[in-house]
Every structure is written in structure tokens, then in C-alpha cells.
Amino acid sequence: MRRITGSALLAASPAEVYAFIADPANVPRWQTNVISSARTSPAPTVAGSTGELVFEVMGQRTTARTVIREAVQDKRLVIASTVSGMSVVGTLDLATAEGGTRVTYSSEIKAESIWMAPLEKMVADVAEKDLVPSLARLEAALRTTSSGGG
């Protein structure tokens, strides 16, 4: 298993950040490589909620089914998916900080079989490369949303 992590200070309250990240329609606005994202279970986002997202990595377009493992209002969102023999669990932890919210994003990437093990590092490397740009896009999207532009 590979784990990546990063954090950013966002000039928005934990409630604003949570509302934004818990809405699947917003995922393409902040997460790099995500083309589309849709809810496949009724709102609101709670543990057990499901979704489907389409992303492109290394020139390949793939659809992943997602499930919310944990949803703690204004504090934490844990999203899991398994696609093409890789399991990915993304966690967003929110903490009140001076000037807004400290968002810590971590991802655990694990090959589900010995056949996929050689690709685990490659997938983790792509995820790690996209971590900082995704957090920057999240900050920009929240700024646009809070100013009434989104």
C-alpha cells in the first residue's frame, strides 16, 4: 500500500468547505484528472452514499464507482473506490484554523492482486503529482463559489 498526504489552508469555514467537497458535482472543479462526477444514491452525502466518476490518467479514461465510508459534517469525508484492480481511499480532514480551514487530504492506494502490484507505485506517483494542484484548484473553486461566481 502507498500513502500520500498534503494539506492547505483555505480561506473558508469548515462548513463551506464540507458543503463543497460533499457535493459530487463539484469534484471535477477541484480534483485534477476528473472529467465528471455524479451521485448514484439519494442526497445528502452520508456514509454509504454512492457515486460514479470518470477520470483520465496517463491517457486512459476510466469510470470508477465510489462509496462514502465516512461523512462527519464539517470535519471529515472518506471516499473509497476500486477500479481496474486498484483500491483507492481518499480522506479529507477539515480543521478550523486561523484564517479559515486547514484541509488535509490523504490517499491510500493499494493493488488488489499480485498482477496489479507493479502498477501500484505508478498510480501513487500520479496521485502524488496531482495532490498540490488539486488542493490549489479546491482553494480557487471555493474562492469563486464564495464570491458568487460559481
N, C-alpha and C positions, 0 to 999 in steps of 0.2 A: 504494500500500500504506500502511496505517495501522498504527502500532505503539503499544501501551500497555504499561505496566510498573508494578509495585508490589511492595513486599516487607513482610514481617512477621517478627518474632521469635517463634518458637513454643517453648513450654516442653516440648519432647520431643526425643528424639535423632533424628539423620538417619535411622536405621534405622526408628524408629517412624513418622516422617512418610512415608518412602518406602513402607513397607508399606501405610499407609492410602491414599495417593494412587494407588498402583499397582493397587488393587482397584477395578474399575469399579463394583461395588455401592455404594461409598462416595461416588461423585460427587454424587448428589442431596443427601447430608448436608452438603456444603460449598459446592458451586457453585450460586449463585443461578440461578433460571430452569430448572434441570434437574429434570425430573419423574421420569425413570427412566433407568437405565444398565445395560447388560448386556454381558457378554463374549460374543463370537461365535467365538472361537478358543480352543484349549485353554490352560489356565493352565500356567505362570506368565506374567506380563506381560513380554514381551520385544519387541525390535524386530521389527515385522511383525505383532504381535498386532492383532486387530480387535475392534471393539465397535460397539454401537449405542446412541445416547442420544436421548431425547425431551426437548425443551425448549420453553419458551414465551417468546416475545419479542414485545412490542407486541401482545399479544392473539392471536398466531398460534402454534399448536402445530406443531412440525416434528420430523421424525426425521432424525438425521444418522448416517452411518456413519463410524466413526473408525478410524484406524490409528496404531499406535505407531511413530514414526520413530526414536526413540532411547530406550533404557532402560538407565541406568547405575545399578546398585544403590546406594542411599543417597545419590545425587548429582544425578541428572537424569532427567526424564521429558519427552519431547516427543510431543505428540498432534496429529494433523492430521485435518481433515475438510473436505469440500466439500459445501455444501448450497445449493440454490437460486441457483447462480451465484456464491457467495461461498466463498472458501478461507480457512480459519482454522487457524493453527498456534499451539498453546499450549505454552509451555515452563515447566516448574517446575525451578528450580535450587535445590539444598539445600547449605548450608554450615554446618559446625559453628561455633557462636558461644557466647559466654559466656551461660549460662542456657538453652541449647537449640540450636535450628536457625534460621538465617536462611533463609527461603523467599523467593525472588524469582520472581514469576510474570509472564510477558510473553506477549502475544498479537500476532500479525501477522494483519491482516485485509486481504484483497485481493479486489477484484472480478475475476471470471474473464472478463468480457466488457465491452464498451463500454456495453451495455444496463444492466448492474448497477452501473457506476461511480457514478451519482448516489446509490446506497444505501450505498456503502462508508463514508462519513462517519457516516451514521446508525447503522449496525451497530457501528462503532468507538465511537461516543458511548455506546451502550447497554453495550457491553463495559467501557468505562472507568468508567461509573457503577456497575457491578456488581463491580468489582475489589476495592475495600476491603471491602464486605460479604461477599464470598466468602472473602477471607483471614480475616476475623473469624469466619466460620462454620467455617472449617477449624480455627482455634485452639480454638473451643468444642467441635467434634466430637472433636478429639484429647484435650482435657481430659476429656470424658465417657468416651472409649474407655480412656484410661489409668487412670481411677478405677474401671473395671469396670462403668460404666453403659451401654456400647454394644457 
